[in-house]
Amino acid sequence: MEKLHFIKTLSIEDFKAQQGVEKIEVKQNTQTGKCFLIYGLETGPVSEKFLNGGITNPVISQVCSPETGEVFFMLHQRGEGGAPTIATL
């Protein structure tokens, strides 16, 4: 799978306000073991790091799959987009 193209990244609170939802639920598919998020009537993937406690600063990004052209929201750790942070000011 090719790397996803990140369109925009939002804090959890900004995402909830933009989508008009009060809560975001993270659930796990019992057959695949993969986690997914539910917001309102929509769903989206969750980073595999979620299950091992690797998400300490969660954000939700709108991303596009270069393989399919599909655009969706994904929950992940801030800074997980592939570019290393060299400074925080």
C-alpha positions as CSV (number, residue, x, y, z in Angstrom):
1,M,0.0,0.0,0.0
2,E,1.3,3.5,-0.9
3,K,1.5,6.2,1.7
4,L,-1.6,8.2,2.3
5,H,-1.8,11.8,1.2
6,F,-2.7,14.0,4.2
7,I,-5.2,16.8,3.3
8,K,-5.7,18.4,6.7
9,T,-5.3,17.5,10.4
10,L,-7.6,18.5,13.2
11,S,-7.6,18.3,17.0
12,I,-10.2,15.9,18.4
13,E,-12.2,18.9,19.7
14,D,-12.0,20.7,16.3
15,F,-13.0,17.5,14.5
16,K,-16.1,17.0,16.8
17,A,-17.2,20.6,16.3
18,Q,-16.7,20.4,12.5
19,Q,-18.6,17.2,12.2
20,G,-21.3,18.3,14.7
21,V,-20.8,15.3,17.0
22,E,-20.5,15.2,20.8
23,K,-18.4,12.0,21.0
24,I,-16.1,9.8,19.0
25,E,-16.0,6.1,19.8
26,V,-13.1,3.8,19.1
27,K,-14.2,0.2,18.6
28,Q,-12.4,-3.0,17.6
29,N,-13.4,-5.5,14.9
30,T,-13.4,-8.8,16.7
31,Q,-12.7,-10.7,13.5
32,T,-9.7,-8.6,12.2
33,G,-8.5,-7.1,15.5
34,K,-8.3,-3.7,13.8
35,C,-9.7,-0.6,15.5
36,F,-12.0,1.9,13.9
37,L,-13.7,5.2,14.9
38,I,-17.4,6.0,14.8
39,Y,-18.6,9.6,14.7
40,G,-22.3,10.2,14.1
41,L,-23.2,7.8,11.3
42,E,-19.7,7.6,9.8
43,T,-16.7,5.4,10.4
44,G,-13.0,5.6,9.8
45,P,-9.7,3.7,10.5
46,V,-7.6,4.1,13.6
47,S,-3.8,3.8,13.6
48,E,-2.5,0.3,14.7
49,K,-0.5,2.1,17.4
50,F,-3.8,2.7,19.3
51,L,-3.9,-0.8,20.8
52,N,-0.4,-0.8,22.2
53,G,-0.8,2.6,23.9
54,G,1.2,4.4,21.2
55,I,-1.3,7.3,20.8
56,T,-0.6,9.9,23.5
57,N,-1.5,13.0,21.4
58,P,-4.4,11.9,19.1
59,V,-5.5,13.9,16.1
60,I,-7.8,13.1,13.2
61,S,-6.7,13.7,9.6
62,Q,-8.5,13.8,6.4
63,V,-6.5,11.6,4.0
64,C,-6.6,10.3,0.5
65,S,-5.5,6.9,-0.7
66,P,-3.4,7.2,-3.8
67,E,-4.4,3.7,-4.9
68,T,-8.2,4.2,-4.8
69,G,-8.7,7.9,-4.6
70,E,-10.9,7.4,-1.5
71,V,-10.9,10.3,1.0
72,F,-11.6,9.5,4.6
73,F,-10.8,10.6,8.2
74,M,-8.3,8.6,10.3
75,L,-7.4,8.8,14.0
76,H,-3.6,8.7,14.6
77,Q,-0.8,10.1,16.7
78,R,0.1,13.7,16.0
79,G,3.3,13.7,13.8
80,E,2.6,10.3,12.3
81,G,2.5,11.6,8.8
82,G,6.0,10.6,7.9
83,A,7.9,13.9,8.4
84,P,10.0,14.0,11.5
85,T,9.6,16.9,13.9
86,I,12.9,18.7,14.3
87,A,11.6,21.5,16.5
88,T,8.6,22.6,18.4
89,L,8.4,26.3,19.1
